[in-house]
């Protein structure tokens, strides 16, 4: 079998079966992206007013004491002009005087939990998770093959062919090709990052940096005001945006240990990924244990830091969230068009012939 016919067979037949899984992932991704966009657009009636270090320390101490189950306190920024405490599936917004503005539970959003897990593992636990991951990887390969096949017979872009004029197979196929060209690169990124999120061991090691023998400044033990002043002074040109503590999944079985808090900064130095600079501090001892900026990571670490954000827009600009949600929506149309066309030309034609 020659190369081109083999690639066409792979693109058509493997693509048809992979498209079933990918269609579920993309349509649920559109829903999840829209939910995230609505959350980001809600400013709770607040206008951005920066907090002093004293106010941030007071908010951290007060909110962690008031809500011990929460693991992150976020401070107002130009993008989210309110204080927030959050844990998985729950967040609470406050004004700068710590008056509660709203409580947001993922369980209160219609179908959110079902569609999230449908996106993550097809509601099939670990089997579905790995099936989804490999379908994503194959989806990226199939997209690359499609680009190669188009390049061999390319005739340029045809904007008028982007959306089908009717339901005929020829019109659906032209739309499949045209729309696929527009979203091919971000779609490949979504596919590969989805695969890598499941197989974390392939890249999380690049995020771990060897501890260098650095003498960090000390602050007062068990004193948020002193420790946040020390943290801000260590990176004076960065904006302190959040404080997090490790999430305890099982409180009854969790061993008693000293918590090391993560203090996150936004350097505003052209790093597309926000909150990417992190400093770890031992609260009971007032000792900074590590400090690393995104720009100081080796290339492998900087790439690894983007893998999850590229997939779900975590700490990425709203424009990127809009982009990948649009790509998922267009990708859903492409897969639907290709599935219909392939079924008509393969299975329906055979049934007529018989």
N, C-alpha and C positions, 0 to 999 in steps of 0.2 A: 504494500500500500504506500503510495506516494505521500509526501509530507502534507501537502495542501488538502487532499481528500481526507487524510487522517485527522487533521485539525478541524475540518468542517464536521466530520462525524462526532468528534469530541465536543465541539461547541454546541451541536444540535442535540445529541442524545444525552450526554452527561449534563449539559445545560438545562435540558427539559426537567430532569429529575431534581437537580439542585435548585431550580427555580421555585419548586414547591416550598422548600424550606426557606429560601431567600425571600419569597413573597410574604411569608409570615413575619420574618425578621424585619423587613422593610416597612410593612404596613403598621406593625406595632411600634416601630421606631418613629414613624410619623406622629403617632399619638403621643408617645413619651416626649418627643421634641416639642410638640405644641403645648403640652402641660408645662414643660420647663419654661417656654417663652412667656406664657401667661404669668407664671410666678415672677419672672424677671421684670416684667412690665409693671408689676404692682409695687409702687413705692410707698404704700400705706399712708399717703398724704404727707410724707415727710420731704423736707428739702435738706440737701447735704450741708451739715455743719460739722467740721472736724472736731474731734475730741482731743483734749490735752491728755498727757500721759497719766495725770492724776485721775481724770475721769475714766480712762480706760482701766486703770487699776481698780477703781471703785466698782465699775461695772463687772469686771472679772470676778472679784471677790464676792460681790452680792449675788450675781446670777448663778455661780457655781454652788454657793451655799443654798440658794432658794430652789435650784433645780439640780440636785446631785446626779440625776440620771442622764443629764445632758453632757455631751463631751466636747462641745465647741462653743466659744463665744466669738462672734464676729462684730467688728466695729464699723461705723458708717464709712462708706466710700462714695465717690461720685456715681458709681454704678448701683449701689444698694445703700440709699441714704438713711439707714436705720440700724439700730443694734439688733442682733439676732442671737439666740441660742438654738443649737440644733443637735440632733442625734439622728440615727437612721430612722427614717419614716416620720419624723416630727420636727417642727421648728416653731419658734415663738418670736414674734417681732416686738420691739420696744422703741419708744422715742428716747431722746437723749437724757430724759429724767427717769428712765426705767419704768415708765408706765406701759403696761401691756397693750399692744395694738391688735394683735391677732394670734390665733393658734392654728397652725396648719398641720393636718395629719394626712399622710398619703392614703390611709384607709378611708378617709372621707371623700376622696376623689372617685367618681364612678368608674368601676372596672380597672382602676389603676393597678392593683396588686395582681389581678389575673393577667392583664396585658403585659406587665413588667416581666412576670415569670414566663409568659408565652414567648416574649422576646428573648429572654435569657436561656431557657432550656426547653421550650415547646411544651411545658407542663409535664415533662418526662424525666425529671430529676437529673442525675448525672449522665444517663444515656442521652437525653435530649441536649444537655449542655455540650457534650463532645460532638454529637451529630451536627449541632448548630455551628460549632467551631470549624469542623472540616468542610461543611457546606459553604461557610464564609470563605475559607481558603480557596476552595475550588471555584467559587464565584469570582474571586480576584483573578485566578488563572484564566477562566473562561472570558472575562472581560479583556484581558491582554490578548488572547487568541482572536477575539472579535476585532480588536484594533489592527492586528496584523492582517487579518483577512480583508478588512476594509482598505488598508494601505495598498494592498496588491492591485485593487481595482478602483482606487479612489478617483472620484470625479468632482471633488470639492464639496462644500457645504450647500445644502438646499434648505433654507429656513422654512420655506413653504411646506416642506415635507415633514416638519417636526411633529405635527399633529395630524392624524389620519383624516382624510376627507370622508371616508366611509368605512364600513366594516369588512371590506374585501381584504383578503390575505396580502395582496401586493401593497396596499396602502398601509396596513399594519406593519409589514416588514420594513418599509421605508421609514416609518416613524421610529421603529425599534432601532434602526441603524443610526438615524440622525440624532435622536435623543441620547443614544448610547455614547456618541462621540462627545457630546457636550458634558456629560457627567462622568466620563470614564475614569479620570484621575481621582476625584474625590471618592468615587464608588470603590475603586481599588483600595484606597486608604481606609475606608470604613470596613471593607472585607478583611484586610490584613490586621488591622487593629482589633477587630472583633475576635479573630483567631488568637491573637497574642494575649488578649485579656483572659481567655480561658487557660492558656498555657503560660502562666505568669513566670514560671521558672526559667523561661528562655530569656527574660530581660530584667527581672527585678534585681539580679545580682549587680547589674551596671549602676543601680541607684545607691548601692552600699559602698561607702568610701572608707578606706582605712583611717583609723583614728590617729591623727597627727599629735605629736607632743607639743600642744600649744597652751600657753598660760593665759586663761581667760580671766577677766575681771570678776571679782566676787561682789555679791550683794547680800542684804540682810536675809537670814533664813526666814521662811514662812511669811514673807512680806511682799505682796504683789506690787506695791508702789515702788519699793526699792529695786525689785527684780526687773520690772518693765522699764524703769529709768536706765538700768544697766544695759538691758537688751537694746533699747533705742540708741543709747550712746555708742554701742558697738557698731551699729550701722546707722549713723546719724542722717544720711541722705535718703534712707528708705522709709516707707510708710508702714507702721505696725498695723496689721489688719485683722489678726485673729490669734486666739490662744486656744489650744486643744489639749485634752488629756486622753490617754489611751482608752479605747472603748472596752468595757468589761462585758463580755458576752454572757457569762454565768456568774452572777454575783455570789451565789452560795459556794461555788467551788473555787472562786478566784483566791489565790494566796494573798495574804497581807504583804504589801511591798510598797516601797517608795515610788510615787508616781513621778515620771519625768514628763514635763509639759513641753509641747511644741509651740513656739512663738513664730508666727508667719508674717512675712514682710512682702511688700510689693515695691520693687526697686524703681519702677517707671523709667527704665533705661532701654526701652525698645524690646523688652522681652514680651513676646505675645502671650505667653502663659503667665497668668496672674498668680499672686501669692506663692511664687516659686522659690523664694529664699526662706530658709528655715533655720531656727536656732532652738536647741533643746536645753532645758534648764531644770535642775533638780530643785523643786520648790522648798522642801524641808531644809536643804543645805544652802540654798542660794548660790549654787554652783552651775555655771554654764558648762555643759558636757560636750556640745558640738555646735558648730555654726558653719553653714555652707550656702553660698549663693548659687543660683542656677548658672550664672555665667562662669563660675569657678569649676563646674563639673567638667570632666573630659567629654569628648564628643559623644561617646557611647552613653554616658549618663544623661546628657542633654536630650538625646534622641529618646531614651527610655522614659524620661519624664513626660514626654508628649504622647505616649501610646494610648493611655486611657483618655486624656483630654481630646485627642483627635477623634475618638469614637463617640464620646457622649458630651463633649463641649464643657466638661468640668473646668471651672476657672478660665474659660476662654471667652472672648468677646461675644456679645449678642449676635453680631453679624455672622460669626462662624456657626453659631447654633442655627441661625436661619438658613445658612448655606447647607448644612448637612441634613436638616429636616426637609429642605426642598429637594436635595439629591435623593433622599429616601422616597419621597413622593413620586418623583419622576422615575426612579428605579422600579417602583411598584407598577407603574404604567408599562414600562418596557417589558417587564417579566410577564405581565398579563397579555400584552400583544404577542410576545414570542410564544407563549404557551398555547394560545389560541391558534396561531399560524402553524406551529409545529404539529399540533393535533390534527388540524384540517389536512395538512399535506402528507401526513404519515399514516395515522390510524384511520381517518375517515376515507382517505383515498383507497386504502387496502380493503376496507369494508365494501366499498362500491365495486371494486374489481372482483371481489369474491361473489 
